[in-house]
Structure formats: C-alpha cells, structure tokens
C-alpha cells in the first residue's frame, strides 16, 4: 500500500454542517473527526434534492438523526476555478516541499484540493512513497530506482521472442494491442516513441508482477504518470509535445518514474487486477448498496429495468474513471486519489456514487437500453475542474457522514 498513510483529507471548498439553526463551519480536521462522533443510521440520510443532483453552485445533503426531530444540513460550496493556482496555496506547497523532511500529512491535506501543475511531479513522487520525505536522501534514492529500471530494459524487454516464454509472448502481444487504444482522443499518445514507452513500462511491470500480470485497464493508469513526469521536460500544451525530441536517457528517466509510481499505486489495489478481479467486484457491490441508501428512487428505477451496476461501473473502477472525463482534468482527479493513501479504495466508491448521481433525474426517465448507452458515454466532454470539484466535494461529505455510523454498508 503506497506510503502506509492514514487520513489527512482536506475539505474541498467551504463546508458547513448545521442542526436546525445556526450553521457551523467544519475544518478539515474536525470533518475527519466527525467520523468518530455519535452513531447515526447512515441509511436515514435524506436523498439530495433536484438542484443538488445538478452541477450547480452548491450541494446539500440532509440527514435525519433520530430521535431528535431536527435536520442536519451539509452545504458544500465549490472551490474557485483555479484553486490549485491560488498564490497563497502555492506558497504553502513550496514551504512544505522546501522543508528538510516533508510533512506528508500536511502535504496530503494540501494536495487533496489540487496541486499546482508545476509542482505535481514532485508532490506525486512524495505522496506515493517513491521519493523519501527526507530531502538529503531523495536524489540518491531516485537515482538508484531509475538505474534499476534502466537495467531491466535490456534484461526483460530488449530480447528476442525466442528468449521469452509462451506466457510472456502472450503478455507482450496483448499489451501491443492495447497501446493504440490508450487515450485515443489525445494524439500525443499515438506518437511512435510514446507507444513504445507505454509498451515497455507495461511489459516490464507485468513480468515483475506475475501474481496479477498485465490486465486491460492498467494501460490507462500509466498515462497520468507519463504526462506529469513529461511535463518536467516539455513546456506548453500536451498537443505540442514531440517525444522524438527527447534524449533516450531523458525518456528512460520518465519511464522509470512512471513505472515506480504505477507500482506504488497498484500495490494498494492489487486484488483489483488479480484473477477474476475480486477487488473491483467488491467495490461494485458496495457502490450499488451506497446508491440505494443515498438515492432510493434511482436505485429502484435501475433495479426495475434490470440494469446491473457491473454493466457500467466495472470500467469505472477498472480505469479509475480516466475514460469517463476529459484527459485534461485527470491530473486534478489524481491529486485527490494520491492524497487518500490507505483510504483510496473506500473513497473511490463514494466518488463513483457522486459521479453517477450527477445524472439521477435524467436516468429515472430512461429505459434499460438508454441507461446503458448513457452510462457508457457520460456527457462530460465539456467538464472542467469546476464540475469535477463538485463531484469530489459531494463524495467527501457523503463519506464523512456515512462513516459516523459503524453499520454503514455492513451488508457488504
């Protein structure tokens, strides 16, 4: 599990919790402590209103807390559009990163709401535990890890097929088929050297992780790392990047960092990609139960039309929603993912529930076929970080409220 981290979640945006009259702001630490507050029945949290289900300026979640006849209301107001670029926040990041030993809890709390793009490579290496928090050891460790990867390239990849086993040949063939399908709407990834880099990293990862080997979807998980670490050597928009302009040594360094960070990520969700992918099936079941408790009408509508969550949510969990949103905002999504540490898989369930229920009203007007087509091609092409932050904020608050009940989702 990457970093072996605990909580350390930052409240996304301005969040308030009220019980009857006055409203009281929740700080990041108090919001997390609320999980240990008085037990409530999470199933009694009232469904969001029509306005809440839309990507609007705020989301309200109402919770009935028996036996007191009062209503708790959480109001989540989205962050400004360029929160990760806010001058004060950038200064906080730089202060944390300049310390002799980075405070990882503080860094996670800052990063949850977005990392400045120019600091993202450094922050991601730290959050995943690839780079050590102690500054005096960092370059030595990174140099050693990068050299290990360079040595594996001739050992595992640059060999003739005659020296590979049948299983290894099959793995390489499957990866080579999937590479052109990786983020097909971003031309950068179709460059020949980029395709080779993707294939090389995935093949070496598969050979060194025989328990799971390569599984379709892992190719998608590699792309945010490649993009972020290439941003250290390229300027401007990704559409202007030309990989052939890089030296072989620079490209191998980017591959090495991407390999190790992908490994750290997958270490924490390994059973998502082992035989039969039991980890993903478990999360799909929990998502179905969570949606039933949050929004019973849409849950009932889906059940009446025999729509199984596996028919759409399996891909969501398998690719961590990369295929469901514009690639331009995937980095922002992964800032939150990597800030979650050990709580990542749990948060992913709440995130997928928030994502799905964005279209609750529309789904209730659809039949089976319409729902399947809609959920396989959700209308997010024009989404920006603003819409994504709204979904993240709603997921955060649902988790805080449900975790106040130790019985929540106990049927899973």
ABEGO torsion letter per residue (X at the ends): XBGGBBBGBBBBEBBBBBBEBBBBBBBAAAAAAAAABBBBBAAABBBBBAAAABBBABBBBBBBBOABBBBBBBBBBBBBAAAAABAAAAAAAAAAAABABBBAAAAAAAAAAEBBAAAAAAAAAAAAGABBABAAAAAAAAAAAAAAAAAAAAAAABBBAAABBAAAAAAAAAAAAAAAABGAABAAAABAAAAAAAAAAAAAAAAABAAAEBBBGAAAAAAAAAAAAAAAABBEBAAABBAAABBAAAAAAAAAAAAAAAAAAAAAAAAAABBGGAAAAAAAAAAAAAAAAABAAAAAAAAAAGBBAAAAAAAAAAAGGAAABBAAAAAAAAAAAAAAEAAAAAAAAAAAAAAAAAAAAAAAABBAAAAAAAAABBBAAABBAAAAAAAAAAAAAAAAAAAABAABGAAX
